[in-house]
């Protein structure tokens, strides 16, 4: 392997690492913003707070309407 081949491979490794790091950072940031709690757990918590008198029925309805429609939270 001469020096021109080494430079070519070094450049490929550098750019591959740089682009891979950017892609990994973007995917991590997208996952970081998601809520890992399921809708059923959120509903149960809201019902418990309503029964305990921590929130009003109006607040309960408002928060239920704001919940995501399914477990796949975009």
C-alpha positions in Angstrom: 0.0 0.0 0.0 1.5 3.3 -1.0 0.8 6.7 0.6 -1.9 7.6 -1.9 -3.9 4.5 -1.1 -3.5 5.2 2.6 -4.8 8.7 2.2 -7.9 7.5 0.3 -8.8 4.9 3.0 -8.1 7.4 5.8 -10.4 9.9 4.1 -13.2 7.2 3.8 -12.8 6.2 7.4 -12.9 9.9 8.6 -16.0 10.8 6.5 -17.7 7.5 7.4 -17.2 8.2 11.1 -18.2 11.8 10.8 -21.5 11.0 8.9 -22.2 8.0 11.2 -21.8 10.2 14.3 -24.1 12.8 12.9 -26.8 10.2 12.0 -26.4 8.6 15.5 -26.8 12.1 17.2 -29.9 12.9 15.2 -31.5 9.5 16.0 -30.6 9.9 19.7 -32.2 13.4 19.8 -35.4 12.1 18.2 -35.7 9.2 20.7 -34.9 11.5 23.6 -38.0 13.6 22.9 -40.4 10.7 23.2 -42.4 9.8 26.2 -41.8 6.2 27.3 -45.0 6.0 29.3 -47.9 4.2 27.7 -51.3 5.8 27.3 -53.0 3.3 29.6 -50.6 4.3 32.4 -51.3 8.0 31.9 -55.0 7.4 31.9 -54.8 5.4 35.2 -52.7 8.1 36.8 -55.2 10.8 35.7 -58.2 8.7 37.0 -56.4 8.3 40.4 -55.7 12.0 40.6 -59.4 12.8 39.8 -60.7 10.4 42.4 -58.2 11.8 45.0 -59.4 15.3 44.3 -56.1 16.5 43.0 -57.6 17.7 39.7 -61.0 18.8 38.7 -63.2 17.0 36.2 -62.5 19.8 33.7 -58.8 19.4 34.1 -59.2 15.6 33.7 -61.1 16.1 30.5 -58.5 18.6 29.2 -55.6 16.3 29.9 -57.3 13.2 28.5 -57.9 15.1 25.3 -54.2 16.1 25.1 -53.0 12.5 25.4 -51.6 10.8 22.3 -54.1 8.7 20.5 -52.0 5.5 20.5 -48.9 4.0 22.1 -46.7 4.9 19.1 -45.8 8.5 20.2 -44.3 10.3 17.2 
